[in-house]
Amino acid sequence: MLFDHVYAMDRSNFTNLSAIRPSNAPASLDLFLGNAEVPDPYYGGLDGFDHVLDLITARMETLFEQLIAT
């Protein structure tokens, strides 16, 4: 199975994915939020989960718009 895009939620995930990514992989590899990391909601209490959900929802809206435009 091939993918066009792979998104990491934080820099640690990005580093790990980069290490196992084949050199000829056609998919782009990026942080999901661009230059920012998705915080671990576990450490933000109940509000942390709501915050992460809001971040992901907002990013998915713009990401879908970008993907549809291409």
MIKE-284939 format. One record per atom (N, C-alpha, C, O): residue in three letters; x, y, z negated. Coordinates in steps of 0.02 Angstrom, whole numbers, padded with zeros to 5 digits, always signed. Example, Ala and Ser with C-alpha at 12.3 -4.5 7.8 and 13.67 -1.06 7.14 Angstrom:
REM MIKE-284939
ALA+00660-00284-00390;ALA+00615-00225-00390;ALA+00660-00165-00390;ALA+00712-00166-00423;SER+00642-00112-00354;SER+00684-00053-00357;SER+00645+00002-00394;SER+00670+00057-00402;
***
This chain:
REM MIKE-284939
MET+00042-00058+00000;MET+00000+00000+00000;MET+00045+00062+00000;MET+00093+00066-00038;LEU+00028+00109+00042;LEU+00066+00171+00046;LEU+00025+00229+00020;LEU-00036+00230+00025;PHE+00059+00277-00009;PHE+00027+00336-00037;PHE+00058+00398-00004;PHE+00116+00398+00015;ASP+00018+00450+00001;ASP+00043+00514+00026;ASP+00072+00556-00030;ASP+00120+00594-00020;HIS+00043+00550-00090;HIS+00063+00591-00146;HIS+00064+00549-00210;HIS+00020+00506-00220;VAL+00113+00561-00252;VAL+00117+00531-00318;VAL+00129+00588-00367;VAL+00173+00629-00356;TYR+00089+00590-00420;TYR+00095+00644-00469;TYR+00113+00616-00537;TYR+00082+00568-00561;ALA+00162+00647-00568;ALA+00183+00630-00636;ALA+00152+00681-00684;ALA+00146+00740-00668;MET+00134+00658-00743;MET+00102+00702-00791;MET+00153+00742-00831;MET+00137+00796-00856;ASP+00214+00716-00839;ASP+00265+00754-00875;ASP+00334+00739-00844;ASP+00340+00696-00801;ARG+00384+00775-00867;ARG+00451+00768-00838;ARG+00481+00700-00850;ARG+00520+00675-00809;SER+00464+00669-00906;SER+00489+00602-00920;SER+00461+00552-00868;SER+00498+00511-00841;ASN+00395+00557-00855;ASN+00365+00515-00803;ASN+00397+00529-00735;ASN+00411+00483-00697;PHE+00409+00593-00721;PHE+00439+00613-00658;PHE+00508+00581-00649;PHE+00525+00555-00596;THR+00548+00584-00703;THR+00615+00555-00701;THR+00612+00480-00690;THR+00650+00452-00650;ASN+00567+00447-00726;ASN+00560+00374-00719;ASN+00537+00355-00649;ASN+00562+00307-00620;LEU+00489+00391-00622;LEU+00465+00377-00555;LEU+00519+00391-00503;LEU+00526+00354-00455;SER+00556+00444-00513;SER+00611+00460-00467;SER+00663+00404-00465;SER+00691+00388-00413;ALA+00676+00374-00523;ALA+00726+00321-00528;ALA+00706+00258-00491;ALA+00749+00222-00465;ILE+00641+00244-00487;ILE+00619+00182-00454;ILE+00591+00194-00384;ILE+00572+00147-00349;ARG+00590+00257-00363;ARG+00564+00274-00297;ARG+00612+00251-00243;ARG+00671+00267-00245;PRO+00587+00213-00195;PRO+00630+00193-00139;PRO+00653+00254-00099;PRO+00617+00303-00093;SER+00713+00251-00073;SER+00741+00308-00037;SER+00701+00325+00026;SER+00703+00382+00050;ASN+00666+00276+00053;ASN+00627+00288+00114;ASN+00552+00297+00100;ASN+00511+00292+00146;ALA+00534+00310+00038;ALA+00464+00319+00020;ALA+00434+00380+00055;ALA+00462+00434+00051;PRO+00378+00371+00088;PRO+00348+00428+00124;PRO+00309+00476+00078;PRO+00296+00532+00098;ALA+00291+00454+00019;ALA+00250+00495-00025;ALA+00291+00550-00058;ALA+00350+00541-00074;SER+00259+00607-00067;SER+00290+00660-00106;SER+00283+00643-00180;SER+00235+00609-00199;LEU+00329+00667-00220;LEU+00327+00656-00292;LEU+00331+00724-00325;LEU+00379+00761-00316;ASP+00280+00741-00364;ASP+00277+00806-00396;ASP+00247+00800-00466;ASP+00216+00750-00483;LEU+00258+00852-00505;LEU+00222+00856-00569;LEU+00150+00875-00554;LEU+00137+00916-00510;PHE+00103+00846-00589;PHE+00032+00857-00577;PHE+00013+00930-00583;PHE-00028+00955-00545;LEU+00042+00965-00632;LEU+00025+01035-00642;LEU+00077+01082-00611;LEU+00081+01140-00632;GLY+00115+01060-00563;GLY+00165+01103-00532;GLY+00228+01105-00575;GLY+00264+01056-00579;ASN+00241+01162-00606;ASN+00300+01169-00648;ASN+00287+01154-00721;ASN+00333+01155-00762;ALA+00225+01140-00739;ALA+00207+01127-00809;ALA+00192+01053-00819;ALA+00176+01017-00772;GLU+00197+01032-00881;GLU+00181+00963-00899;GLU+00110+00960-00927;GLU+00086+01007-00957;VAL+00078+00903-00917;VAL+00015+00890-00951;VAL+00034+00869-01022;VAL+00069+00819-01031;PRO+00010+00905-01072;PRO+00029+00887-01141;PRO-00003+00821-01162;PRO-00056+00802-01137;ASP+00029+00788-01209;ASP+00001+00726-01237;ASP-00057+00745-01283;ASP-00045+00778-01334;PRO-00118+00725-01267;PRO-00175+00747-01307;PRO-00175+00719-01378;PRO-00208+00745-01422;TYR-00140+00665-01387;TYR-00139+00632-01453;TYR-00114+00680-01507;TYR-00137+00676-01565;TYR-00068+00724-01489;TYR-00038+00768-01539;TYR-00075+00834-01547;TYR-00054+00878-01584;GLY-00131+00842-01511;GLY-00169+00904-01515;GLY-00235+00896-01553;GLY-00278+00940-01550;GLY-00243+00841-01588;GLY-00306+00830-01623;GLY-00363+00822-01574;GLY-00352+00810-01514;LEU-00424+00828-01598;LEU-00482+00820-01554;LEU-00483+00874-01500;LEU-00503+00861-01443;ASP-00462+00934-01518;ASP-00459+00988-01468;ASP-00407+00975-01414;ASP-00414+00999-01358;GLY-00356+00936-01431;GLY-00305+00919-01382;GLY-00333+00881-01323;GLY-00313+00891-01266;PHE-00379+00835-01337;PHE-00409+00796-01283;PHE-00453+00841-01238;PHE-00452+00834-01177;ASP-00490+00886-01268;ASP-00530+00933-01229;ASP-00486+00978-01187;ASP-00502+00992-01129;HIS-00431+01001-01216;HIS-00384+01044-01179;HIS-00355+01007-01118;HIS-00353+01035-01063;VAL-00333+00946-01128;VAL-00303+00907-01073;VAL-00356+00893-01020;VAL-00342+00898-00960;LEU-00416+00877-01041;LEU-00470+00866-00993;LEU-00483+00929-00951;LEU-00493+00925-00891;ASP-00483+00987-00983;ASP-00492+01050-00948;ASP-00436+01062-00897;ASP-00448+01083-00841;LEU-00374+01049-00918;LEU-00317+01057-00873;LEU-00322+01012-00812;LEU-00313+01034-00755;ILE-00338+00949-00824;ILE-00343+00900-00769;ILE-00401+00917-00723;ILE-00395+00913-00662;THR-00458+00936-00751;THR-00516+00953-00711;THR-00501+01013-00666;THR-00517+01012-00606;ALA-00471+01064-00694;ALA-00455+01124-00654;ALA-00405+01107-00599;ALA-00413+01130-00542;ARG-00355+01068-00615;ARG-00305+01050-00564;ARG-00336+01007-00509;ARG-00319+01015-00451;MET-00380+00961-00527;MET-00411+00918-00477;MET-00453+00958-00428;MET-00454+00943-00368;GLU-00486+01010-00452;GLU-00525+01052-00407;GLU-00480+01085-00355;GLU-00496+01084-00295;THR-00424+01114-00376;THR-00379+01146-00328;THR-00343+01094-00285;THR-00331+01106-00226;LEU-00327+01037-00314;LEU-00293+00985-00276;LEU-00338+00958-00221;LEU-00314+00949-00165;PHE-00401+00945-00235;PHE-00447+00922-00184;PHE-00454+00973-00128;PHE-00455+00955-00070;GLU-00458+01037-00146;GLU-00462+01089-00095;GLU-00400+01089-00050;GLU-00406+01096+00010;GLN-00341+01081-00081;GLN-00279+01079-00042;GLN-00276+01019+00004;GLN-00256+01024+00062;LEU-00296+00961-00021;LEU-00294+00900+00019;LEU-00344+00901+00076;LEU-00330+00877+00131;ILE-00402+00929+00064;ILE-00453+00934+00117;ILE-00429+00981+00171;ILE-00444+00970+00230;ALA-00393+01034+00152;ALA-00370+01084+00201;ALA-00315+01056+00246;ALA-00302+01084+00299;THR-00282+01002+00226;THR-00227+00976+00267;THR-00249+00923+00315;THR-00209+00896+00353;
***
